[in-house]
């Protein structure tokens, strides 16, 4: 199917050589329709791939946080804490973890609601200056906490895009947070660059994100934390409670789905300089106007 769709690629026909106005208009309409079909086909492929692994991924993504919450409560219920202060600490940490777990579920449900049409778009004009202002304020604080040098480069702050403002801001913040989370131990700065084009806005995220960071989520969890049944020992519970975020792979997949639903896309990180394999560039882009698929 993809071969048939690509057969009418915009660059495959020189419209200037067609002198029949009616024929040229029909070909232009066919090319435009083909472009939409190819975009929808790629989106359908991505969604099918995502859904085929969704249940397996989510079960592993959520089991470990749930085990930590259950373990902390079990320690309190069975009077295994050393004193009342430790009981309060475990209950407090379990409550924070539960709230984070809800936010994890919300991020998963958002894509489902948009795809099913239950979350209509809120189209608003958004300048790149407004986008960077909304994104940089929370990110600068997080970067400072991790001692990460965060930089921005915006070519034209007055460029306006018509899109879902809240969704785009949340998406860019999540990608930046992911870059900072994985970059602070690799002593690499994080830089967000934006370049505007007639139909799209392109973003470059330079950081220490590596292709290996976006591997199988099951590998991520097996490396970071055991998914065995909790032993309810204090050391085990304390080790599991702080790890409450979706794996890099699933976060990138969700962001890619959101970008595609808005007519954009994202590429896996690639090295910027051959001699510096830990310095990579993640490219993603958005259309200047909201895609009808959202």
N, C-alpha and C positions, 0 to 999 in steps of 0.2 A: 504493500500500500504506500509506504513512504517513497518508493521509487516513482510511483505514478504522481504523487503529490509534488515531488521535486522536479518533475518533467517540465512544469510550467514555471520555472524559477524566473523572477523578475529580470535577471541579467541574461537570460537565455534568448530573449527576443529584442531586436532593435526596433523599437516603435517608430523611430524617425524614418525608417525605410518603408513604412506602410503609409501610403498616400490616401487610401480610402478612409475617410473620416469615420464612417459607420463601423467599419471593420476594426479600426484602431480602438474605438471606444469599447467595442465588445471584448477585444483582447485585454484592454486595461481592466475592465470589470472582472474578466476571468482571472487575471493575475491577482487582483485584490481579493477575490473570493478564495483563490488557492492559498494565499498568504494566511488567511484566517483559518482555513482547513488545516494547514500544516501546524499552526500554533495550537489549535485545539487537539490535534493528533498527538503532539508532543506532551501536552498537558494530560491527556488521557493515559498515555504510556506511563508518565510519572505517577499519576494517581493509582493506576493498577499495580505498579511495583510497590508503592507505599502501602497500599491496603493488603497486599499479599503477605507482608511481614508485620503488619500492624499489631495483631494480637500477641505474637511472640515477643515483639519488641516491648510493648507496653507491660506485659506480665513481668519481664525482667527489670524494666525501668522502675516499676512501682513496688515490686515485692520487697526490695531491700529497705526503702524508707519505711514501709509499713512494718517490717520486722523490727526496725529500731524503735518505732513508736510503741508497738506491742511489748517489746522487751523492757522499755522504761516503765510502762505501767505495771508489768508483771513484778518488777523489783519492788515497787511500792506496795502492791496488793499482797505480796508474800512476806512483807516486813524484812526485806533483805538489805535495806539501806542502813547506813551506819547511824544516822540521826535524822531528825525532822527537817533539818536544813538541806540534807542531800535529797530527801524525798521531794522537797519543793523544787530543787534544781532539776530533777528528772522530769517532774510534771511540767515545769516551765519549758524545758527543752522539747519535750514531746508536743506541747501546744504550738510552739513555733514551727516545729517540723510539720505538724498537721496543716497549719496555715499555708506553708510553702507547698505542701502536697496538693492543696486545693488550687493554688496558682498554676501548678504543673498541669492539673487536669483542665483548668480553664484554657490554657494555651493549646491543649490538644482539641478541646471542643470547639475552639474558635474556627479552626480550619473546617471542621465538619459543618458548622452552622453556615459559614459563607458558601461552601460548596453546595449545600442543600437549599440555599436561597432563603434561609431563615434569619440571616443577618444582612439586611439591605445596606448598600453602601451609603456613606454620608459624604457626598461629594462637596469638597470645599476648595477654594483656591489656596494654594500654599506656596509661598516663595521659598527659594533655597535658603535665604537668610533666616526665615522663620524655622525651617526644618533644622538647620545647624544650631540655632539658638536653643531649640527645645531638646535637641539631642546632646549637645555639649555640656549643658549645665549638670545633669546627673553623672555623665561619663567622666567629667573632669574630677569629680569627687572620688569616684571609684578608682580612677587611675592613680590619683594621689595616695589613696589608701594602700595600693599595691606598689607604690613607687615606680609607676610606669610613665614614661614620657609620652603624652598624648598630643598630637598635632593635627591641624586641619588645613586644607587648601581648597578654597572655593573660588572658581573662576568668575562667576557672574551671580552675585547674590540676589539680583532682581528677577531672575528667571522664575516664572510661575508654572506650577503643575496643578492640574485639576484632578484630585485624587481623594482617597479616604485618609484624611489628615491623621487621625489617631492611630490608624493601622500602620501607616508608613512610619510614623515616629517610633512606635513600639518595635517595629521590625528592625529598623536601623539601630536602635538602642540595644536590642538583643544580640545582633551581630557584633557590635562593638564590645559588649560585655563578654561575649564568648572569646573575642580576640584578647581582651585584657586578662581574663581568667587563665588562658593558656599561655600567655606571653610573659607574665611577670616572673616566672621561674627561669626563663630563657634569656633574660637581660636584653630584651628587644623592645624598642619603642613601638607605638601604635599610631598610624597616620591614616586619616580619612581624607581622600581627595575626591572632588566632584568636578566633572566636566559636562557642560551642557551642549546638546546637539539639537538640530531642528525638531526631531521627533522624540528623542529620548534624553534622559539624564543618566550619565554613567558615573558609578562610584568605584573607587579603588580603595581597598582596605589593606594597607601594608602592615604586617605584624609577623608574629612567630607561629601563626597557624600552620600546621603541617598536614599534608594529605593523610598521614596516619591518624591524625586526630579525628578524622571523619570515617573511621573504619566501622566495623560491625559494632552496634551498641552492646551486644552480648560480651564481646571482648573487653569493652570499656568497663563494664560492671565487674566482670571476673577479675580484672586487673586491680580495680580500686577497692572492692569490698566483696566479702563473701555473700552469696545468696542462699546459703544453707539455712536450715531452720534455726532461729535464734536460740542461743544457749542461756540467755537472760543473765549473763555475767556482766558486772558493771563495766569492765574494760571493753567487752564486745559492744555493749549498747552505746557507750560513749564514743566508740570508734565509728559506729554507723550513723548516729544522729546528725553529724554535720554535713553529710553528703546528701543534699536534697536538691538536685537539678537534673534536668533531662540530659542525656548524653550528648556530646557534640554532634554526633551523626544524626540523631533524631531532631535536634534543634535546627541543624542546617536543612534537613529534609522538610520540616514544617515551614521554615522561612522560604525555601525554594517554592513550595506549593503556593504560599501566599503571594510571592512575586509573580508566579505564572498566572494566578487568578487575576492579578492586576495588569497582566500583559507584559511583565518583566521577566527576568531570569537571573540566575547566579551561577558562577563557575567555581569549581574546586580550586583551592589555593595552589599557585604554581610559584616556583622559585623566581625571584627577581634577578639575582646575580648567580651565575653558575658556581662561583667560589663561596657563596653564602647560602647554603641550602636551608638554613633556619629562618631566612628572611623571605617571606612569600607575599604574594598579592592575590587577594580575593576580589574578583570583579563581579559586580551586579549592577543592574540598570532597571530603570522604570520609564514608562512612557510619559510623555508630557500631558496626555489626557487619559482619563480612566478607561480601562478596558471594559467593553460591554459584558464580558464574562463574569464580572464581579457583581 
